[in-house]
Amino acid sequence: MHAFSAWSVDAWQILTRRELASVLADLKVRAWRLPSVQMNLVIVRPACCCGLRAREIAGLQMADVRLGSGRPHLVVRGESAKGHRARRMPRCGHA
């Protein structure tokens, strides 16, 4: 049985950890000199690492980035979240 059958997702459309690490490393190398690459890095990280949707990323504001606590996290506002349920990312103490 296919590992992704419950999700109805084609396994070829999901990045492996190695592929994601390669994409992030490439963006980091180029980000210091190109603002568009910096923006791509800002978008790719929460999308791939936290599972945020495009609308949730677009709805983020600076106040939603919480760095002062023991566990940095993002606050996803209910008005931009699926099901209009606010939540914190990453969840369950994942840093």
Secondary structure, DSSP 8 states (H G I E B T S, - for coil): --TTTTTT--GGGS--HHHHHHHHHHHHHHHTT-HHHHHHHHHHIIIIIS---HHHHHT--GGGEE-SSSS-EEEE-TTTSGGG--EEES-TT--
